[in-house]
Amino acid sequence: AARLAAVSARPEGRAELVHDLHNRLSEIIRERLYAKHGIVIEEEPRWAEGVMPPELWEFLVTLPPPDLYRPERLDQILRRIEQW
């Protein structure tokens, strides 16, 4: 929370924060995929894509959105993970 508040006030460090957030959220998505379906994405990418919500798959396989540090954007992805 402190990092999010600090980066909103100062643009330095945004890229690093976005990278860290993307990595952590990707780990959570991968853990959820394994817990729900027993699938490891690197071993069975087609199966993983087939059982995952499209927006979570896209989040994993694309570059992180540059505005991921914004609460609205972060909340959007967190809610989708929780709903899955």
DSSP file (Angstrom, degrees, kcal/mol; ACC not computed):
  #  RESIDUE AA STRUCTURE BP1 BP2  ACC     N-H-->O    O-->H-N    N-H-->O    O-->H-N    TCO  KAPPA ALPHA  PHI   PSI    X-CA   Y-CA   Z-CA
    1    1 A A     >        0   0    0      0, 0.0     4,-2.3     0, 0.0     5,-0.2   0.000 360.0 360.0 360.0 -40.7    0.0    0.0    0.0
    2    2 A A  H  >  +     0   0    0      1,-0.2     4,-2.5     2,-0.2     5,-0.2   0.899 360.0  50.3 -65.7 -39.8    2.8    2.4    0.8
    3    3 A R  H  > S+     0   0    0      2,-0.2     4,-2.5     1,-0.2    -1,-0.2   0.899 110.0  50.7 -65.1 -39.1    4.5    1.7   -2.5
    4    4 A L  H  > S+     0   0    0      2,-0.2     4,-1.6     1,-0.2    -2,-0.2   0.925 112.3  46.4 -63.5 -44.2    1.3    2.4   -4.3
    5    5 A A  H  X S+     0   0    0     -4,-2.3     4,-1.3     1,-0.2    -2,-0.2   0.909 113.9  48.5 -64.5 -42.0    0.8    5.7   -2.5
    6    6 A A  H  X S+     0   0    0     -4,-2.5     4,-2.2     1,-0.2    -2,-0.2   0.899 110.9  49.1 -66.6 -40.8    4.4    6.7   -3.1
    7    7 A V  H  < S+     0   0    0     -4,-2.5    -1,-0.2     1,-0.2    -2,-0.2   0.792 105.6  57.8 -73.2 -26.2    4.4    5.9   -6.8
    8    8 A S  H  < S+     0   0    0     -4,-1.6    -1,-0.2    -5,-0.2    -2,-0.2   0.865 112.5  41.4 -67.9 -34.5    1.2    7.8   -7.3
    9    9 A A  H  < S+     0   0    0     -4,-1.3    -2,-0.2     1,-0.2    -1,-0.2   0.847 125.8  31.8 -80.5 -35.7    2.8   10.9   -6.0
   10   10 A R     <  -     0   0    0     -4,-2.2    -1,-0.2     2,-0.1     4,-0.0  -0.987  67.0-149.5-127.9 127.5    6.2   10.4   -7.7
   11   11 A P    >   +     0   0    0      0, 0.0     3,-1.8     0, 0.0     4,-0.3   0.698  68.5 103.6 -71.0 -18.1    6.6    8.7  -11.1
   12   12 A E  T 3  S+     0   0    0      1,-0.3    -2,-0.1     2,-0.1     0, 0.0  -0.422  85.8  22.5 -63.8 137.2   10.0    7.3  -10.4
   13   13 A G  T 3> S+     0   0    0     -2,-0.1     4,-2.3     3,-0.0    -1,-0.3   0.410  85.1 117.7  89.3  -3.0    9.8    3.7   -9.6
   14   14 A R  H <> S+     0   0    0     -3,-1.8     4,-3.0     1,-0.2     5,-0.2   0.930  75.1  51.0 -63.0 -44.6    6.5    3.1  -11.4
   15   15 A A  H  > S+     0   0    0     -4,-0.3     4,-2.3     1,-0.2    -1,-0.2   0.912 112.1  47.3 -60.6 -42.2    8.0    0.7  -13.9
   16   16 A E  H  > S+     0   0    0      2,-0.2     4,-2.6     1,-0.2    -1,-0.2   0.912 113.1  48.3 -65.2 -42.6    9.6   -1.4  -11.1
   17   17 A L  H  X S+     0   0    0     -4,-2.3     4,-3.0     2,-0.2     5,-0.2   0.925 111.2  49.9 -64.0 -44.7    6.4   -1.4   -9.2
   18   18 A V  H  X S+     0   0    0     -4,-3.0     4,-2.7     1,-0.2    -2,-0.2   0.920 111.8  49.1 -59.5 -44.0    4.4   -2.5  -12.2
   19   19 A H  H  X S+     0   0    0     -4,-2.3     4,-2.4    -5,-0.2    -2,-0.2   0.930 112.9  46.8 -61.1 -46.6    6.9   -5.3  -12.9
   20   20 A D  H  X S+     0   0    0     -4,-2.6     4,-2.5     2,-0.2    -2,-0.2   0.910 113.5  48.3 -63.0 -43.7    6.7   -6.5   -9.3
   21   21 A L  H  X S+     0   0    0     -4,-3.0     4,-3.0     2,-0.2     5,-0.3   0.927 111.5  50.1 -62.4 -45.1    2.9   -6.4   -9.2
   22   22 A H  H  X S+     0   0    0     -4,-2.7     4,-2.3    -5,-0.2    -2,-0.2   0.914 111.5  48.6 -61.2 -43.4    2.7   -8.2  -12.5
   23   23 A N  H  X S+     0   0    0     -4,-2.4     4,-2.0    -5,-0.2    -1,-0.2   0.935 114.2  45.2 -62.1 -46.4    5.1  -10.9  -11.2
   24   24 A R  H  X S+     0   0    0     -4,-2.5     4,-2.0     2,-0.2    -2,-0.2   0.923 114.5  47.1 -66.3 -44.4    3.2  -11.4   -7.9
   25   25 A L  H  X S+     0   0    0     -4,-3.0     4,-2.4     1,-0.2    -1,-0.2   0.870 110.2  54.3 -65.6 -35.6   -0.2  -11.4   -9.6
   26   26 A S  H  X S+     0   0    0     -4,-2.3     4,-2.5    -5,-0.3    -1,-0.2   0.896 106.9  51.4 -63.4 -39.9    1.0  -13.9  -12.2
   27   27 A E  H  X S+     0   0    0     -4,-2.0     4,-2.5     2,-0.2    -2,-0.2   0.910 110.0  49.4 -61.5 -42.7    2.2  -16.2   -9.3
   28   28 A I  H  X S+     0   0    0     -4,-2.0     4,-2.4     2,-0.2    -2,-0.2   0.914 111.3  48.9 -64.1 -43.0   -1.2  -16.0   -7.7
   29   29 A I  H  X S+     0   0    0     -4,-2.4     4,-2.6     2,-0.2    -2,-0.2   0.925 112.0  48.7 -62.6 -44.9   -2.9  -16.8  -11.0
   30   30 A R  H  X S+     0   0    0     -4,-2.5     4,-2.3     2,-0.2    -2,-0.2   0.895 111.4  50.0 -63.1 -40.3   -0.6  -19.8  -11.6
   31   31 A E  H  X S+     0   0    0     -4,-2.5     4,-2.7     2,-0.2    -1,-0.2   0.907 111.5  48.4 -63.8 -41.7   -1.2  -21.0   -8.1
   32   32 A R  H  X S+     0   0    0     -4,-2.4     4,-2.6     2,-0.2     5,-0.3   0.902 109.6  53.0 -65.2 -41.2   -5.0  -20.8   -8.6
   33   33 A L  H  X S+     0   0    0     -4,-2.6     4,-2.4     1,-0.2     6,-0.9   0.923 113.0  43.7 -59.5 -45.3   -4.7  -22.6  -11.9
   34   34 A Y  H  X S+     0   0    0     -4,-2.3     4,-2.0     4,-0.2    -2,-0.2   0.914 114.5  49.2 -68.0 -42.3   -2.8  -25.4  -10.3
   35   35 A A  H  < S+     0   0    0     -4,-2.7    -2,-0.2     1,-0.2    -1,-0.2   0.887 119.8  36.6 -64.8 -39.4   -5.1  -25.6   -7.2
   36   36 A K  H  < S+     0   0    0     -4,-2.6    -2,-0.2    -5,-0.2    -1,-0.2   0.856 138.5  10.9 -82.4 -36.5   -8.3  -25.6   -9.4
   37   37 A H  H  < S-     0   0    0     -4,-2.4    -3,-0.2    -5,-0.3    -2,-0.2   0.473  88.6-121.1-127.1  -5.6   -7.2  -27.8  -12.3
   38   38 A G     <  +     0   0    0     -4,-2.0     2,-0.4    -5,-0.5    -4,-0.2   0.784  65.4 142.1  67.4  26.2   -3.8  -29.3  -11.4
   39   39 A I        -     0   0    0     -6,-0.9     2,-0.6    -9,-0.1    -1,-0.2  -0.863  44.3-155.6-108.5 133.3   -2.3  -27.6  -14.5
   40   40 A V    >>  -     0   0    0     -2,-0.4     4,-2.2     1,-0.1     3,-1.0  -0.940  18.7-141.8-101.7 120.9    1.2  -26.2  -14.7
   41   41 A I  T 34 S+     0   0    0     -2,-0.6     7,-0.2     1,-0.3    -1,-0.1   0.822  97.2  52.7 -57.9 -37.4    1.1  -23.5  -17.4
   42   42 A E  T 34 S+     0   0    0      1,-0.2    -1,-0.3     2,-0.2    -3,-0.0   0.810 113.8  44.0 -69.9 -28.4    4.5  -24.3  -18.8
   43   43 A E  T <4 S+     0   0    0     -3,-1.0    -2,-0.2     1,-0.2    -1,-0.2   0.825 131.7  17.5 -84.6 -33.7    3.7  -28.0  -19.2
   44   44 A E     X  +     0   0    0     -4,-2.2     4,-2.5     1,-0.1    -1,-0.2  -0.496  66.8 160.9-139.0  66.8    0.3  -27.6  -20.7
   45   45 A P  H  > S+     0   0    0      0, 0.0     4,-2.7     0, 0.0     5,-0.2   0.852  77.0  51.9 -61.9 -35.6   -0.3  -24.1  -22.0
   46   46 A R  H  > S+     0   0    0      2,-0.2     4,-1.9     1,-0.2     5,-0.1   0.912 112.0  45.9 -68.7 -40.1   -3.2  -25.1  -24.3
   47   47 A W  H  > S+     0   0    0      2,-0.2     4,-1.5     1,-0.2    -1,-0.2   0.916 112.8  51.6 -64.9 -42.1   -5.1  -26.7  -21.5
   48   48 A A  H  X S+     0   0    0     -4,-2.5     4,-1.5     1,-0.2     3,-0.5   0.938 109.7  48.4 -60.3 -47.2   -4.3  -23.8  -19.2
   49   49 A E  H  < S+     0   0    0     -4,-2.7    -1,-0.2     1,-0.2    -2,-0.2   0.876 109.5  55.0 -61.0 -36.3   -5.6  -21.3  -21.8
   50   50 A G  H  < S+     0   0    0     -4,-1.9    -1,-0.2     1,-0.2    -2,-0.2   0.795 114.3  37.2 -68.9 -28.8   -8.7  -23.4  -22.2
   51   51 A V  H  < S+     0   0    0     -4,-1.5    -1,-0.2    -3,-0.5    -2,-0.2   0.582 101.9  85.8-100.7 -10.5   -9.7  -23.4  -18.5
   52   52 A M  S  < S-     0   0    0     -4,-1.5   -19,-0.0    -5,-0.2     0, 0.0  -0.608  88.5-101.0 -91.0 149.9   -8.6  -19.9  -17.6
   53   53 A P    >>  -     0   0    0      0, 0.0     4,-2.2     0, 0.0     3,-0.9  -0.465  37.7-120.0 -59.6 138.6  -10.8  -16.7  -18.0
   54   54 A P  H 3> S+     0   0    0      0, 0.0     4,-2.6     0, 0.0     5,-0.2   0.846 110.7  54.2 -54.1 -38.7   -9.5  -15.0  -21.2
   55   55 A E  H 3> S+     0   0    0      1,-0.2     4,-1.8     2,-0.2     5,-0.1   0.834 109.3  47.8 -69.1 -30.5   -8.5  -11.8  -19.3
   56   56 A L  H <> S+     0   0    0     -3,-0.9     4,-1.9     2,-0.2    -1,-0.2   0.886 111.2  50.6 -75.3 -38.6   -6.3  -13.7  -16.9
   57   57 A W  H  X S+     0   0    0     -4,-2.2     4,-2.0     2,-0.2    -2,-0.2   0.945 111.6  48.4 -59.8 -47.2   -4.7  -15.6  -19.7
   58   58 A E  H  X S+     0   0    0     -4,-2.6     4,-1.2     1,-0.2    -2,-0.2   0.898 107.8  55.3 -60.5 -40.9   -4.0  -12.4  -21.5
   59   59 A F  H  < S+     0   0    0     -4,-1.8    -1,-0.2     1,-0.2     3,-0.2   0.895 110.7  46.2 -58.3 -40.6   -2.6  -10.9  -18.3
   60   60 A L  H  < S+     0   0    0     -4,-1.9    -1,-0.2     1,-0.2    -2,-0.2   0.868 117.2  40.2 -70.5 -37.8   -0.1  -13.8  -18.0
   61   61 A V  H  < S+     0   0    0     -4,-2.0     2,-0.2    -5,-0.1    -1,-0.2   0.453 108.4  62.9 -99.6  -0.3    1.1  -13.8  -21.6
   62   62 A T  S  < S-     0   0    0     -4,-1.2     0, 0.0    -3,-0.2     0, 0.0  -0.711  94.2 -82.5-116.7 171.0    1.3  -10.1  -22.4
   63   63 A L        -     0   0    0     -2,-0.2    -1,-0.1     1,-0.1    -2,-0.1  -0.383  60.1 -92.3 -65.5 149.9    3.4   -7.3  -21.0
   64   64 A P        -     0   0    0      0, 0.0    -1,-0.1     0, 0.0   -45,-0.1  -0.363  44.2-102.6 -65.8 143.6    2.0   -5.7  -17.8
   65   65 A P    >   -     0   0    0      0, 0.0     3,-1.9     0, 0.0     4,-0.2  -0.466  26.4-130.9 -64.2 135.0   -0.3   -2.8  -18.3
   66   66 A P  T 3  S+     0   0    0      0, 0.0     3,-0.4     0, 0.0   -48,-0.1   0.716 105.8  53.5 -63.9 -18.8    1.6    0.4  -17.5
   67   67 A D  T >   +     0   0    0      1,-0.2     3,-1.9     2,-0.1     6,-0.3   0.140  69.7 116.4-100.8  20.9   -1.2    1.6  -15.3
   68   68 A L  T <   +     0   0    0     -3,-1.9    -1,-0.2     1,-0.3     6,-0.1   0.758  68.4  64.6 -60.1 -24.6   -1.3   -1.5  -13.1
   69   69 A Y  T 3  S+     0   0    0     -3,-0.4    -1,-0.3    -4,-0.2    -2,-0.1   0.686  79.5 100.1 -72.7 -17.7   -0.2    0.5  -10.1
   70   70 A R  S <> S-     0   0    0     -3,-1.9     4,-2.7     1,-0.1     3,-0.3  -0.512  79.8-129.2 -72.2 135.2   -3.5    2.5  -10.2
   71   71 A P  H  > S+     0   0    0      0, 0.0     4,-2.8     0, 0.0     5,-0.2   0.851 106.1  53.5 -54.0 -39.0   -6.0    1.2   -7.7
   72   72 A E  H  > S+     0   0    0      2,-0.2     4,-1.7     1,-0.2     5,-0.1   0.926 113.5  42.2 -63.3 -43.5   -8.8    0.9  -10.3
   73   73 A R  H  > S+     0   0    0     -3,-0.3     4,-1.7    -6,-0.3    -1,-0.2   0.913 116.2  47.8 -69.9 -44.0   -6.7   -1.2  -12.6
   74   74 A L  H  X S+     0   0    0     -4,-2.7     4,-2.4    -7,-0.2    -2,-0.2   0.907 111.0  51.7 -63.9 -42.7   -5.3   -3.3   -9.8
   75   75 A D  H  X S+     0   0    0     -4,-2.8     4,-2.7    -5,-0.3     5,-0.2   0.880 105.1  57.3 -61.5 -38.9   -8.7   -3.8   -8.3
   76   76 A Q  H  X S+     0   0    0     -4,-1.7     4,-1.7    -5,-0.2    -1,-0.2   0.925 111.2  40.5 -59.3 -47.6  -10.0   -5.0  -11.6
   77   77 A I  H  X S+     0   0    0     -4,-1.7     4,-2.1     2,-0.2    -1,-0.2   0.888 114.5  52.6 -71.9 -38.5   -7.5   -7.8  -11.9
   78   78 A L  H  X S+     0   0    0     -4,-2.4     4,-2.4     1,-0.2    -2,-0.2   0.910 108.9  50.1 -63.1 -42.1   -7.8   -8.8   -8.3
   79   79 A R  H  X S+     0   0    0     -4,-2.7     4,-2.4     1,-0.2    -1,-0.2   0.900 109.7  51.1 -62.2 -40.4  -11.6   -9.1   -8.5
   80   80 A R  H  X S+     0   0    0     -4,-1.7     4,-1.4    -5,-0.2    -1,-0.2   0.888 109.7  49.7 -66.8 -37.9  -11.2  -11.3  -11.6
   81   81 A I  H  < S+     0   0    0     -4,-2.1     3,-0.2     1,-0.2    -1,-0.2   0.937 112.3  48.1 -63.4 -45.7   -8.8  -13.6   -9.8
   82   82 A E  H  < S+     0   0    0     -4,-2.4    -2,-0.2     1,-0.2    -1,-0.2   0.883 110.2  51.7 -63.0 -39.0  -11.2  -13.8   -6.8
   83   83 A Q  H  <        0   0    0     -4,-2.4    -1,-0.2     1,-0.3    -2,-0.2   0.796 360.0 360.0 -69.3 -28.4  -14.2  -14.6   -9.0
   84   84 A W     <        0   0    0     -4,-1.4    -1,-0.3    -3,-0.2    -2,-0.2   0.493 360.0 360.0 -74.9 360.0  -12.4  -17.3  -10.8
